Amino acid sequence: MIDCSREIRKGGSVLLLALALAIGAGNRPAVAEELSAERKVFWLNTAAMGTIVTWGLINWDYGQQRPTARSEEWFGRATKSGGADKLGHLYTGYLISHLFSTAYRAWDYPEAEASRMGALSSLGVTTLMEVGDSFSPFGFSIEDMLMNSLGAGLGYAFDRSPELRRKLDLRLEYHPSFTGDFQGDIVTDYEHLKYLVAVKAAGFDTIENPVLQALELHFGYYTRGYDNSSPDLPDQRQRTLYVGIGLNVGHLLHPLWDTRLFNYLQLPYTYLDARQHLDD
């Protein structure tokens, strides 16, 4: 039987690992000066993939069995996370794509090429994880692979379209509980995560009012009650869609802090929402 909590944490560990590798690769000027841009790309991807394989062999039971594939289904109530994990794969592919493309731009690759290479690197990293899973009790997940690919594709689309970036963000909100079983994994703690698309008023030239420009419209999804699900307890699993009106934190902070952080991260308590619980 697969340990689902272990499988869920696995994805977050790899994402954070990939982030650290890419950021670290861009913060070693002495080494960077000695390498061509092509060699930097090669070694960054080699380091990321090599680390994933090594970690998988040690910690994720890679190589323990012949390759298998399985269907985890999508957003049904009976799935392991109500589909939140699938949005996690999409968001991971999207974020890693932008992380890699940012590094490639810093290494003087043209915009279009950096975007394309970033998406391909994201797809390569996430595909390697799924292939590794196929040689473990987890198995290759068709749904995870499709969402990884969609995330990389959306990363490319957003990277190539300034107008799209002005108007839309794909974000993750993390609102942890510091009581009880605190997981501490921002990426895969689905009990405290929400995924959303934000439509930013500031991205539309027809909206000129400064107050309205600070607002945005949210469309989101989250699940609750899956970590503690047990046949011996009342079924508390719940899938929720919501629509919200929020503050564009990045826009408001821009005069003081020019950052892209809030294009990817949604702060709690910065919006009002109306929810539709799907399992009532």
Helices and strands as residue ranges (DSSP letters): H 4-25, H 29-32, H 37-59, E 69-70, H 84-106, H 111-134, E 140-141, H 142-160, H 162-167, E 168-174, G 190-192, E 193-200, G 201-203, H 210-213, E 215-224, E 238-247, H 249-253, G 261-263, E 265-266, E 271-277
